[in-house]
Amino acid sequence: MAADRAQQKQVMKDIILGLHRGVSVEEAKARFEKEVGNVSSSEIAEMEQSLIDEGLSTDEIKKFCNVHALLFQSALEKAPSDETFPSHPVYLFKMENREIEKLVDSIKKAVEKPEQQGLAALKKTLKELLLRLRDIDIHYQRKEHLLFPFLEKAGFMGPSKVMWGKHNEIRGMLKAAVDGLDAVTSIAEFDKYRGSTLAPLLEEVPGMVFKEENILFPASLEKLQASDWVEILRESDDIGYVFIKKPEETEVLMKRLQAALLEEALYREQDSSLQLPTGAIRLNELLPLLNALPVDLTFVDKDDRVAYFSDSKDRKFRRTKSVIGRTVQNCHPPQSLEAVEKILRSFKEGKKDQHAFWITLRGRMVHIRYFAIRDPKGQYLGALEVTQDITDIKNLEGEKRLLDERD
């Protein structure tokens, strides 16, 4: 039986590689149905993971992943679905997907007969719907920052390398759809916009739902342990949910989890102190101190693994505890991986001690700096990321003295 599965896996790999060489989807499907037949989502995930391990680039897999899904669609849809209960993260992901599908259908209906609505009314309705759909980012962030790290620990690197890239493509399509709508000034221009900008988006979003529910989630249910799902659920509140209200069962479970965590809190070590060259600080003082700093801190050790992050309430970039121990390369989408590697390489080779850049994020100016951390002998210990909202600082003028009467 094991030999049969290995042979089946090899046939699937040959079919996929054939697609990448130019074999038609119809020819590939015919061979698939003849030589493979039924296949589980985890077998597909393992097959794609092995292709990555053997050197097929994640960009190449991402480029054809829609075709892969189409190829396996009939087999996957015949497979029995895994039962989940209302407190399970997969159940909550699927609840969101049902709302995503409704929103996509609403957008499709809104643009069916543009000439009958009038351009102004059409643009207003469509923009409201697109801005709502843009909140899908929260759904994707829970996958990227919670589900993907646990899959990596289980040996599945593919989703974070391939699916994250597809998330970013959809994010880009959403931005283009919102921005492009503003430039439309006639029904004729709208028809062109609908075909070139809106249609691809409305194809990719449901396509991602299919990949989640027929490949990602079943493979995750098979590979992850109950304790992993509990941790994912516990940290999901830090990112939030979109389009849904959590079931009451989930609220009850979360309260129990939080109560258990309080018993294990750092504050039970009231008298423990950290002795430093310039003084000492109690452990129960250190955490509030770090979180009170007007910057976000993330420390990556010499092996490129996330070791610590501060947890201030206004963090500019989300962090969850599942990121601890994760390689920093896997904490970034594929598009920015080259820049991350370049920064770390410059630190390790001693060519640079810091890098800085700044971006506009949700209307705020954010300054991001990376510092090489070295011991007194110059040995590399890791890298520190410091992120700060400098919008208000840039706008300062004149002076404000200590104990100013304006306080």
C-alpha positions in Angstrom: 0.0 0.0 0.0 2.9 2.4 0.9 4.5 1.6 -2.5 1.2 2.4 -4.2 1.0 5.8 -2.5 4.6 6.6 -3.3 3.9 5.7 -7.0 0.7 7.9 -6.9 2.7 10.8 -5.5 5.3 10.5 -8.2 2.7 10.4 -10.9 1.1 13.6 -9.4 4.5 15.3 -9.4 5.1 14.3 -13.1 1.7 15.7 -14.0 2.4 19.0 -12.2 5.8 19.3 -13.8 4.2 18.6 -17.1 1.9 21.6 -16.6 4.8 23.8 -15.9 6.4 22.6 -19.1 3.3 23.5 -21.1 1.1 20.4 -21.1 -2.6 21.5 -21.3 -4.9 21.3 -18.3 -7.2 19.0 -20.2 -4.4 16.6 -21.0 -3.2 16.7 -17.4 -6.7 16.1 -16.0 -7.2 13.1 -18.3 -3.9 11.5 -17.1 -4.8 12.4 -13.5 -8.2 10.7 -13.6 -6.7 7.7 -15.3 -3.6 7.1 -13.2 -4.4 8.8 -9.9 -8.1 9.1 -9.2 -9.0 10.0 -5.6 -6.4 12.0 -3.7 -6.5 13.6 -0.2 -5.7 17.2 0.5 -2.7 16.2 2.6 -1.3 14.1 -0.2 -1.5 17.2 -2.5 0.2 19.3 0.2 3.0 16.7 0.6 3.5 16.5 -3.1 3.8 20.3 -3.5 6.1 20.4 -0.5 8.4 17.8 -2.1 8.5 19.8 -5.3 9.7 22.8 -3.2 12.2 20.6 -1.4 13.5 19.4 -4.8 14.1 22.9 -6.0 11.0 24.1 -7.8 10.7 27.7 -6.9 7.8 28.9 -4.8 7.2 31.7 -7.4 6.7 29.0 -10.0 4.3 27.0 -7.8 2.4 30.2 -6.9 2.2 31.0 -10.6 0.4 27.7 -11.4 -1.4 27.1 -8.1 -4.8 28.1 -9.6 -4.2 25.4 -12.3 -3.2 22.9 -9.6 -6.5 23.5 -7.8 -8.4 23.1 -11.0 -6.6 19.8 -11.7 -7.4 18.4 -8.3 -10.9 19.9 -7.9 -13.0 16.9 -8.9 -11.0 14.6 -6.6 -11.1 17.0 -3.7 -14.8 17.7 -3.9 -15.5 13.9 -3.6 -13.5 13.7 -0.4 -15.4 13.7 2.9 -15.2 17.0 4.8 -13.7 17.1 8.3 -16.2 17.9 11.1 -15.3 20.8 13.3 -17.1 22.3 16.3 -17.9 26.0 16.8 -14.9 26.8 18.9 -12.4 25.3 16.3 -10.3 27.9 14.4 -11.1 26.0 11.1 -14.9 26.4 11.8 -14.4 30.1 12.3 -12.3 30.4 9.1 -15.1 28.7 7.2 -17.8 31.0 8.8 -15.8 33.9 7.5 -15.5 32.3 4.1 -19.3 32.0 3.8 -19.5 35.8 4.4 -16.7 36.4 1.9 -18.7 34.5 -0.7 -21.8 36.5 0.0 -19.9 39.7 -0.3 -18.4 38.6 -3.7 -21.9 37.7 -4.9 -23.1 41.2 -3.8 -20.4 42.8 -5.8 -21.2 40.7 -8.9 -24.9 41.6 -8.7 -24.1 45.3 -8.1 -22.3 45.6 -11.4 -24.6 43.4 -13.6 -26.4 46.3 -15.3 -24.4 49.5 -14.8 -26.2 51.6 -17.3 -29.5 51.2 -15.4 -28.1 52.5 -12.1 -26.3 55.7 -13.1 -22.5 56.0 -12.8 -22.5 57.9 -9.5 -24.8 55.5 -7.7 -22.9 52.5 -9.1 -19.5 53.8 -8.0 -20.8 54.6 -4.5 -22.3 51.2 -4.0 -19.3 49.4 -5.4 -16.8 51.3 -3.4 -18.6 50.6 -0.1 -18.6 46.8 -1.0 -14.9 46.9 -2.0 -13.9 48.6 1.2 -15.8 46.0 3.1 -14.1 43.2 1.2 -10.7 44.8 1.9 -11.2 43.6 5.5 -10.5 40.1 4.2 -6.9 41.1 5.2 -7.8 40.1 8.8 -8.7 36.6 7.6 -5.4 36.3 5.8 -3.4 37.7 8.7 -4.8 34.9 11.0 -3.5 32.4 8.5 -0.1 34.1 8.1 0.6 34.8 11.7 -1.1 31.8 13.4 -1.8 28.9 11.1 1.3 29.0 9.0 3.8 29.0 11.9 2.3 25.8 13.3 2.3 24.2 9.8 6.0 25.1 9.5 6.7 23.4 12.9 5.0 20.3 11.4 7.3 20.4 8.4 4.9 22.1 5.9 6.7 25.2 4.6 4.7 25.5 1.3 1.7 27.5 2.6 3.7 30.3 4.0 5.9 30.5 0.9 3.2 30.1 -1.7 -0.2 31.1 -0.2 1.2 34.2 1.5 2.3 35.4 -2.0 -1.2 34.8 -3.3 -2.6 36.8 -0.4 -0.4 39.7 -1.4 -1.6 39.4 -5.0 -5.2 39.7 -3.8 -4.3 42.6 -1.6 -2.8 44.3 -4.6 -5.9 43.6 -6.7 -8.2 45.1 -4.0 -6.1 48.2 -3.9 -6.1 48.5 -7.6 -9.9 48.0 -7.7 -10.5 50.7 -5.1 -8.1 53.2 -6.6 -9.1 52.4 -10.2 -12.8 53.0 -9.5 -12.1 56.6 -8.6 -10.7 57.2 -12.1 -13.8 55.9 -13.9 -15.7 58.8 -15.4 -18.1 57.0 -17.9 -20.1 53.8 -18.3 -17.7 52.9 -21.2 -14.7 53.3 -18.9 -16.5 51.3 -16.2 -17.0 48.4 -18.6 -13.3 48.3 -19.3 -12.5 48.6 -15.5 -14.9 45.7 -14.8 -13.2 43.4 -17.2 -9.6 44.3 -16.6 -9.5 45.1 -12.8 -12.7 43.8 -11.1 -13.2 40.5 -12.8 -9.7 39.0 -11.9 -10.3 40.0 -8.3 -13.7 38.4 -8.2 -12.1 35.2 -9.5 -9.1 35.1 -7.2 -11.0 35.6 -3.9 -13.3 32.6 -4.3 -10.3 30.7 -5.7 -8.5 31.3 -2.4 -11.6 30.0 -0.5 -11.5 26.8 -2.5 -7.8 26.3 -1.8 -8.3 26.9 1.9 -11.2 24.5 2.3 -10.1 21.7 0.0 -6.3 21.8 0.6 -5.1 24.0 3.4 -7.6 23.3 6.1 -7.9 19.5 5.7 -4.1 19.1 5.6 -3.9 21.4 8.7 -6.5 19.3 10.6 -4.5 16.2 9.8 -1.1 17.6 10.8 -1.7 19.8 13.8 -2.3 18.6 17.4 -5.2 19.7 19.6 -2.8 21.8 21.7 -1.8 23.7 18.5 -5.4 24.5 17.7 -6.0 25.7 21.3 -3.0 28.1 21.0 -4.2 29.3 17.6 -7.7 30.0 19.1 -6.2 31.8 22.1 -4.1 34.1 20.0 -6.8 34.7 17.3 -8.4 37.5 19.4 -5.1 39.5 19.1 -5.7 39.7 15.3 -9.5 39.6 15.4 -12.2 38.1 13.2 -13.9 39.6 10.2 -17.5 39.5 8.9 -18.6 37.2 11.8 -19.4 37.2 15.5 -17.7 34.5 17.4 -20.0 31.7 18.6 -20.9 31.8 22.3 -19.0 28.5 22.8 -15.8 30.2 21.7 -16.3 33.1 24.2 -16.8 30.6 27.1 -13.7 28.6 26.1 -11.6 31.8 25.7 -12.5 32.9 29.3 -11.4 29.5 30.6 -8.1 29.7 28.7 -7.4 33.2 30.0 -8.1 32.2 33.5 -5.6 29.3 33.2 -3.0 31.6 31.7 -3.3 34.1 34.6 -2.2 31.3 37.0 1.0 31.0 35.0 1.7 34.7 34.6 5.1 36.2 35.1 3.8 38.2 38.0 4.0 35.2 40.4 7.8 35.8 40.5 7.5 39.0 42.3 10.9 38.9 44.0 13.0 37.7 41.1 15.4 40.4 39.8 17.6 40.8 36.8 21.0 42.2 37.8 22.6 44.5 35.2 25.8 46.6 35.2 23.8 49.8 35.8 21.2 48.5 38.3 18.6 45.8 38.8 15.0 45.4 37.8 12.3 43.0 39.0 10.8 40.7 36.4 7.3 41.9 37.1 8.6 45.4 36.4 10.5 44.6 33.2 7.5 43.5 31.0 5.4 46.7 31.7 8.5 48.8 31.2 9.3 47.3 27.7 5.6 47.5 26.7 5.5 51.2 27.7 8.3 52.2 25.3 7.0 54.4 22.4 8.5 51.9 19.9 7.8 48.3 18.9 10.7 45.9 19.5 11.4 42.6 17.9 14.6 40.6 18.5 15.9 38.0 16.1 18.7 35.8 17.4 21.9 34.9 15.6 20.2 31.9 14.0 17.5 34.2 12.5 14.8 33.0 14.8 12.4 35.3 16.5 13.3 35.3 20.2 11.2 38.2 21.7 8.8 41.0 20.8 7.4 43.8 22.9 3.6 43.7 23.2 2.4 47.3 23.4 -1.3 47.9 22.7 -0.6 50.1 19.6 1.9 47.9 17.7 2.2 48.9 14.1 2.8 45.4 12.8 1.0 42.4 14.3 2.9 39.8 16.3 1.5 36.6 17.9 3.3 34.3 20.3 3.3 31.6 17.7 6.0 33.6 16.0 8.5 32.8 18.8 11.1 30.3 17.4 10.0 30.9 13.8 12.7 31.9 11.3 12.4 35.6 10.4 12.5 34.6 6.7 9.2 32.8 7.2 7.7 35.9 8.9 7.8 37.9 5.7 6.0 37.4 2.4 8.1 36.0 -0.4 8.2 39.5 -2.1 10.3 41.0 0.7 12.5 38.0 1.5 15.4 39.2 -0.6 15.6 42.5 1.3 15.4 40.7 4.7 18.2 38.4 3.7 20.3 41.3 2.4 20.0 43.1 5.8 20.9 40.1 7.9 23.8 39.2 5.6 25.2 42.7 6.0 25.0 42.4 9.8 26.6 38.9 9.9 29.4 39.9 7.6 30.1 43.1 9.7 29.5 45.4 6.7 26.6 47.3 8.4 25.4 48.0 11.9 22.0 49.4 11.0 19.5 49.9 8.3 16.5 52.3 8.3 13.5 53.0 6.1 10.1 54.7 6.4 6.7 54.1 5.0 3.2 55.5 5.1 0.9 53.1 6.9 -2.8 53.8 7.2 -2.1 57.5 6.9 0.7 57.5 9.5 4.5 57.9 8.9 6.3 54.8 10.3 10.0 54.7 10.8 11.6 51.2 10.9 15.1 50.6 11.9 17.2 47.4 12.2 20.2 47.2 14.5 23.0 44.6 14.6 23.4 43.4 18.2 26.9 42.4 19.1 28.8 41.3 22.3 31.7 43.3 23.6 34.1 41.3 21.3 32.0 42.2 18.2 30.4 38.7 17.8 27.0 38.9 16.2 24.2 38.0 18.6 21.2 38.9 16.5 19.2 41.8 15.1 16.8 44.2 16.7 13.8 45.7 14.8 12.6 49.1 16.2 9.4 50.5 14.7 8.0 53.9 15.6 5.1 56.1 14.5 6.9 59.4 13.9 3.9 61.3 12.5 3.4 63.5 15.6 7.1 64.0 16.1 7.5 65.3 12.5 4.8 67.9 13.2 6.4 69.3 16.3 7.3 73.1 16.3 8.7 75.5 18.8 9.3 74.2 22.3 7.3 72.6 25.1 9.0 72.8 28.5 8.7 70.2 31.4 5.6 70.9 33.5 4.2 73.1 30.8 0.8 74.6 31.9 -0.8 73.0 28.9 -0.5 69.5 30.5 
